[in-house]
Amino acid sequence: MHCGRACLIVCIKSMENKLFTKIYKLYYKPLYLYALSLTHHVQEAEDLTEETFLKAFLTLDSHENIQAWLFLVLKNLFYMKVRKRKRMLDMDAEKIKNIPDPSYFYKEKQEQRLWLYEKIFSMEPLEKNIILLTVTAGLKDEEIAKIVNTSVQNVRVIRYRTKEKLKELAKKEGYIDE
């Protein structure tokens, strides 16, 4: 059964307002940053974050880790939208290449941050997601493993190798001293 946006909002309002407000305030920013890193578009990231809260609260079990669950819902919603878009249109390669200016988040060392941002987004999806979930959300390895559907050990190995790869690239391109 498909329930419209108004129905979902009514369901959320029927929940305990204090709990919802606390969870929303606590997780909105890291979820939004992760959504922005996936979509590269402010409005899409805001919409995705809003949808995540609506969907997650309708399906969340009380014993689950709320933070990990929210990130998993966000990631799944994003990929669902991408698949839907692919069916409707060919993916716009220019959109993927046009990475937003990182000064939106950071004001200092803009050139280095842009370089790092571009390198992260050119990585394999698993490497990119593990780095982004570590940095933007500060999730624990166990939570990241659940979100990306791999073992905790694999998360640690991939993160280590990805960091080493980034360090080598930074040395090679003169961003850090050898």
Summary of the structure (lengths in Angstrom):
residues: 178
radius of gyration: 17.7
end to end distance: 58.5
largest distance: 58.5
contacts: 461
relative contact order: 0.09
helix: 75%
strand: 0%
